[in-house]
Amino acid sequence: MNYGNLKTQKQIKQFTRSIIDKIGVCGNIKNQYPGEYDYITGFLFPRHPEYPEKFMNLKNIGIKKNTMFKQLEVYIINNNNSIEAVSVMNVCISGKSANDLSGAMRFAIYPQIKYFKENLKELKCANCNTDKNIEIDHTVIHFIDLQKNFIKDSGLKPPTCFKDTDWNGRVFRDEDSIFENEWKKYHKQNAKLQPLCKKCNLTKKKSKTIFINIGTSKPF
């Protein structure tokens, strides 16, 4: 498999997504797709910030459908046959730890995003008018800026520990329900949403805000 020309994170992400989509759901990539196995374990995994410790007991890898967001994702199969989540599309490609607080805040407002999308009269990109690969984007105020503003305005102390899920993510614990519920209210009152296709969303001008990960959970 030729992947020596992959230079940018965008190129790596596109190539990796094409491989995952080609393989589909599979519990034995090592034997069924040896070339793809070598790419994932030999090129992507070494980019993970917890390499090699996280992969010391790796026996095989598989792909399953995320039970929450219905996307295909890679998982590790350890020597004792236990399964462990690994963020190939984000952590491995970026080389940076996952932001647990940001992930939990995104999940908390997911019902609002879903409701907005399901109640649009037309599911078309607000920029180019295509109806292909539509995502929901935060317009006017970037999501990362909403996070920063909420933490500043609410005066609430952000949680530092989170619950794991079976769909490769982090969510708030029950004891942090006040922070979670106030964030939901804030987002509903202040967020402005729009449909964008994947291409327009990727090329949209990004916020200059740097959102610090203050969570203590390990990156997955």
C-alpha positions as CSV (number, residue, x, y, z in Angstrom):
1,M,0.0,0.0,0.0
2,N,1.5,3.3,-1.1
3,Y,1.0,6.1,1.5
4,G,4.4,7.7,1.4
5,N,3.0,10.8,-0.3
6,L,0.8,11.7,2.7
7,K,2.1,15.0,4.0
8,T,-0.7,17.0,5.6
9,Q,-3.3,16.0,8.2
10,K,-6.0,16.7,5.7
11,Q,-4.5,14.2,3.3
12,I,-4.0,11.6,6.0
13,K,-7.6,12.0,7.2
14,Q,-9.0,11.6,3.7
15,F,-6.9,8.6,3.0
16,T,-7.7,7.0,6.4
17,R,-11.5,7.6,6.0
18,S,-11.4,6.0,2.5
19,I,-9.7,2.9,4.0
20,I,-12.2,2.6,6.9
21,D,-15.2,3.0,4.5
22,K,-13.7,0.4,2.1
23,I,-13.2,-2.2,4.8
24,G,-16.5,-1.6,6.6
25,V,-17.4,-3.6,9.7
26,C,-14.7,-6.1,10.4
27,G,-13.3,-8.0,13.4
28,N,-10.1,-9.3,11.9
29,I,-8.3,-6.7,9.8
30,K,-4.8,-8.2,10.4
31,N,-5.7,-11.3,8.4
32,Q,-8.3,-10.0,6.0
33,Y,-6.7,-6.7,5.1
34,P,-3.0,-7.0,5.9
35,G,-1.9,-3.9,3.9
36,E,-4.5,-1.7,5.6
37,Y,-3.5,-3.3,9.0
38,D,0.2,-2.3,8.4
39,Y,-0.9,1.3,7.5
40,I,-3.0,1.7,10.7
41,T,-0.6,0.0,13.1
42,G,2.6,1.1,11.5
43,F,1.8,4.6,10.4
44,L,-1.2,5.9,12.4
45,F,-0.8,4.3,15.8
46,P,2.8,5.7,16.3
47,R,1.3,9.2,16.0
48,H,-0.8,8.6,19.1
49,P,0.4,10.6,22.1
50,E,0.3,7.4,24.3
51,Y,2.3,5.3,21.8
52,P,3.7,2.7,22.5
53,E,2.2,2.1,26.0
54,K,-1.4,2.1,24.8
55,F,-0.6,-0.6,22.1
56,M,1.6,-2.9,24.1
57,N,-1.0,-5.7,24.2
58,L,-2.4,-5.3,20.7
59,K,-3.3,-8.5,19.0
60,N,-5.5,-7.3,16.2
61,I,-7.7,-4.4,15.2
62,G,-11.3,-4.2,14.0
63,I,-13.9,-1.7,12.8
64,K,-17.4,-1.3,14.2
65,K,-20.2,1.1,13.8
66,N,-20.4,3.8,16.5
67,T,-23.6,3.1,18.4
68,M,-24.2,6.8,19.0
69,F,-23.3,8.6,15.8
70,K,-23.5,5.6,13.4
71,Q,-20.0,6.2,11.9
72,L,-17.4,3.5,11.4
73,E,-14.5,3.6,13.9
74,V,-11.4,1.5,14.6
75,Y,-10.9,-0.4,17.8
76,I,-8.0,-2.4,19.4
77,I,-8.3,-6.1,20.2
78,N,-5.9,-6.9,23.0
79,N,-4.1,-10.2,23.8
80,N,-6.8,-11.1,26.3
81,N,-9.5,-10.4,23.7
82,S,-10.7,-7.3,25.4
83,I,-11.7,-4.4,23.2
84,E,-10.3,-0.9,23.6
85,A,-11.4,2.3,21.8
86,V,-8.8,4.3,19.9
87,S,-9.4,7.6,18.1
88,V,-7.8,7.1,14.8
89,M,-9.5,9.9,12.9
90,N,-8.7,12.6,15.6
91,V,-6.0,11.7,18.2
92,C,-3.8,9.6,16.0
93,I,-3.9,12.0,13.0
94,S,-3.4,15.1,15.1
95,G,-1.0,13.6,17.6
96,K,-2.9,15.5,20.3
97,S,-4.9,14.2,23.3
98,A,-8.6,14.3,23.1
99,N,-10.3,17.3,24.8
100,D,-12.6,15.5,27.3
101,L,-14.4,18.6,28.4
102,S,-15.1,19.8,24.8
103,G,-16.3,16.3,23.9
104,A,-18.7,16.1,26.8
105,M,-20.0,19.6,26.0
106,R,-20.6,18.7,22.4
107,F,-22.5,15.5,23.4
108,A,-24.6,17.4,25.9
109,I,-26.0,19.7,23.1
110,Y,-26.3,16.9,20.5
111,P,-30.1,16.7,20.9
112,Q,-30.3,20.4,20.0
113,I,-28.2,19.8,16.9
114,K,-30.3,16.8,15.9
115,Y,-33.6,18.6,16.4
116,F,-32.4,21.6,14.3
117,K,-31.3,19.2,11.4
118,E,-34.5,17.2,11.5
119,N,-36.7,20.3,11.4
120,L,-35.0,22.1,8.5
121,K,-37.4,22.6,5.5
122,E,-34.5,21.9,3.1
123,L,-31.4,20.0,4.0
124,K,-29.0,22.0,1.8
125,C,-25.7,23.7,2.3
126,A,-26.2,27.4,3.2
127,N,-23.1,28.2,1.2
128,C,-23.1,26.2,-2.0
129,N,-26.7,24.8,-2.0
130,T,-25.7,21.2,-2.4
131,D,-27.7,18.5,-0.5
132,K,-24.7,16.1,-0.2
133,N,-22.9,15.4,3.1
134,I,-24.7,18.0,5.1
135,E,-23.4,18.8,8.6
136,I,-24.7,21.3,11.2
137,D,-22.4,24.2,11.8
138,H,-22.3,27.0,14.4
139,T,-22.5,30.3,12.6
140,V,-22.0,33.8,14.0
141,I,-20.3,32.4,17.1
142,H,-18.0,29.4,16.8
143,F,-18.7,26.4,19.1
144,I,-15.3,26.8,20.7
145,D,-16.1,30.5,21.5
146,L,-19.5,29.5,23.0
147,Q,-17.7,27.1,25.3
148,K,-15.2,29.8,26.4
149,N,-17.9,32.4,26.9
150,F,-20.2,30.0,28.9
151,I,-17.4,29.1,31.3
152,K,-16.5,32.8,31.7
153,D,-20.1,34.0,32.1
154,S,-21.5,31.2,34.2
155,G,-18.8,31.3,36.9
156,L,-19.2,27.5,37.2
157,K,-16.1,25.4,37.7
158,P,-15.7,23.0,34.7
159,P,-15.6,19.3,35.5
160,T,-12.3,17.5,35.3
161,C,-13.4,13.9,35.2
162,F,-15.9,12.3,32.8
163,K,-17.7,9.0,32.1
164,D,-16.6,6.7,29.3
165,T,-19.1,5.4,26.8
166,D,-19.3,2.4,24.5
167,W,-19.2,4.7,21.4
168,N,-15.7,6.2,21.8
169,G,-16.5,9.4,23.7
170,R,-16.8,11.2,27.0
171,V,-19.9,12.4,28.8
172,F,-20.6,14.3,32.0
173,R,-21.0,12.5,35.3
174,D,-24.3,12.7,37.3
175,E,-22.6,14.9,39.9
176,D,-21.9,17.5,37.2
177,S,-25.5,17.8,36.1
178,I,-25.7,21.5,37.1
179,F,-22.8,22.4,34.8
180,E,-24.3,20.3,32.1
181,N,-27.8,21.6,32.3
182,E,-26.7,25.3,32.5
183,W,-24.5,24.7,29.4
184,K,-27.5,23.3,27.6
185,K,-29.6,26.3,28.4
186,Y,-26.8,28.7,27.4
187,H,-26.2,26.9,24.1
188,K,-29.9,26.9,23.3
189,Q,-30.2,30.7,23.9
190,N,-27.0,31.8,22.2
191,A,-26.1,29.3,19.4
192,K,-27.0,30.1,15.8
193,L,-26.9,27.1,13.5
194,Q,-26.8,26.5,9.8
195,P,-26.5,23.5,7.4
196,L,-23.1,23.2,5.6
197,C,-21.8,20.5,3.4
198,K,-18.6,18.8,4.6
199,K,-16.4,20.6,2.1
200,C,-17.7,24.1,3.0
201,N,-17.5,23.3,6.7
202,L,-13.8,22.2,6.3
203,T,-12.9,25.3,4.4
204,K,-14.8,27.7,6.7
205,K,-12.6,30.2,8.5
206,K,-11.8,28.9,12.0
207,S,-11.9,30.6,15.3
208,K,-8.6,31.8,16.8
209,T,-9.6,30.7,20.3
210,I,-7.4,28.1,21.9
211,F,-9.6,26.0,24.2
212,I,-7.4,24.4,26.9
213,N,-8.2,20.8,27.8
214,I,-8.4,20.8,31.6
215,G,-9.9,17.3,31.8
216,T,-7.9,14.6,33.6
217,S,-9.3,11.5,31.7
218,K,-6.8,9.8,29.4
219,P,-7.2,10.3,25.7
220,F,-8.9,7.3,24.0
